């Protein structure tokens, strides 16, 4: 969801610390399963980080050294472009799309994680896909 493995790992680590603290202080109320609740804690951490990232300038890593073929360069460019398109989505749309496309969760499960109705999840997915289609058509 974050597009950067190190940043994602940091968020997961912070989320698990928060979850552990919540579990040991009886703040987990059991309204959902532990797995759904953990998804929600991590997803909320990602959304917060994406919002924070949007407010600050982004550094470019110039130390990407790799020996690549022409086809892998094209694939990397396409993935980079897709990654940028995903980064440009509003955090809530990106979270819903990632939970569905990458994690394979249903709209009901995503709704539980994001505290939304299934209809609201579907609306976010429709808007995210429409935005991505428009970007693809424009390029």
C-alpha positions in Angstrom: 0.0 0.0 0.0 2.9 2.4 0.8 4.9 1.7 -2.3 8.1 1.6 -0.2 8.9 -1.6 1.6 11.0 0.0 4.4 8.2 2.5 5.1 5.6 -0.2 5.1 7.6 -2.3 7.5 7.9 0.6 9.8 4.2 1.2 9.8 3.5 -2.5 10.4 5.9 -2.5 13.3 4.3 0.6 14.8 0.8 -0.8 14.3 1.7 -4.1 16.1 3.1 -2.1 19.0 -0.2 -0.1 19.2 -2.2 -3.3 18.9 -0.2 -5.0 21.6 -0.7 -2.0 23.9 -4.4 -2.1 23.1 -4.7 -5.8 23.8 -2.8 -5.6 27.1 -4.8 -2.7 28.3 -8.2 -4.3 27.4 -9.0 -1.6 24.7 -9.8 -4.3 22.1 -13.6 -4.5 22.4 -14.1 -7.7 20.3 -16.6 -6.2 17.8 -14.6 -7.7 15.0 -12.2 -10.6 14.6 -8.5 -10.0 15.7 -7.5 -10.3 12.0 -9.9 -7.7 10.8 -8.9 -5.4 13.7 -5.2 -5.8 12.9 -5.9 -5.0 9.2 -7.7 -1.9 10.4 -4.8 -0.8 12.7 -2.2 -1.3 9.9 -4.5 0.3 7.2 -5.1 3.3 9.3 -1.4 3.7 9.9 -0.8 3.6 6.2 -3.5 6.1 5.5 -2.1 8.5 8.1 1.4 8.0 6.6 0.2 8.7 3.1 -1.6 11.9 4.2 1.6 13.0 6.0 3.7 12.1 3.0 1.5 14.2 0.7 2.3 17.3 2.9 6.0 17.0 2.6 8.4 17.0 -0.4 9.5 13.6 -1.7 13.2 12.7 -1.9 14.3 10.8 -5.0 16.7 7.8 -4.4 19.5 8.1 -7.0 21.3 5.0 -5.8 19.2 2.4 -7.6 22.0 0.4 -9.2 20.9 -2.6 -11.3 21.9 -4.4 -14.5 18.8 -4.7 -16.5 17.6 -5.7 -20.0 15.5 -3.5 -22.3 12.3 -5.4 -21.5 12.9 -5.2 -17.7 13.5 -1.4 -18.1 10.1 -1.2 -19.8 8.5 -3.2 -17.1 10.1 -1.1 -14.4 9.0 2.1 -16.1 5.4 0.7 -16.3 5.5 -0.3 -12.7 6.9 3.0 -11.6 4.1 4.8 -13.6 1.5 2.6 -12.0 3.0 3.2 -8.6 2.8 7.0 -9.2 -0.8 6.7 -10.3 -1.6 4.8 -7.1 0.3 7.4 -5.1 -1.9 10.1 -6.7 -5.1 8.5 -5.5 -6.7 9.8 -2.4 -5.5 7.6 0.6 -8.9 6.2 1.2 -9.3 5.0 -2.4 -5.8 3.6 -2.5 -6.4 1.7 0.7 -9.6 0.1 -0.6 -8.1 -0.8 -3.9 -4.9 -2.2 -2.3 -6.9 -4.3 0.2 -9.0 -5.7 -2.6 -6.4 -6.2 -5.4 -3.4 -7.1 -3.3 -4.8 -8.7 -0.2 -7.8 -10.2 -2.0 -10.3 -9.1 0.6 -14.1 -8.8 -0.1 -16.0 -5.5 0.0 -17.5 -6.6 3.3 -14.1 -7.3 4.8 -12.7 -4.0 3.6 -15.8 -2.3 5.0 -15.1 -3.8 8.4 -11.5 -2.7 8.3 -12.2 0.9 7.1 -15.4 1.2 9.1 -17.5 1.7 6.0 -20.6 0.1 4.4 -20.1 -2.2 1.5 -21.7 0.4 -0.7 -19.1 3.0 0.4 -16.3 0.6 -0.3 -17.7 -0.2 -3.8 -17.9 3.6 -4.5 -14.3 4.1 -3.5 -13.3 1.2 -5.7 -15.3 2.6 -8.7 -13.8 6.0 -8.2 -10.2 4.6 -7.9 -10.6 2.5 -11.0 -12.1 5.4 -13.0 -9.2 7.6 -12.0 -6.7 5.0 -13.1 -8.5 4.4 -16.4 -8.5 8.1 -17.1 -4.8 8.3 -16.3 -4.1 5.4 -18.6 -6.1 6.9 -21.4 -4.3 10.3 -21.0 -0.9 8.7 -21.3 
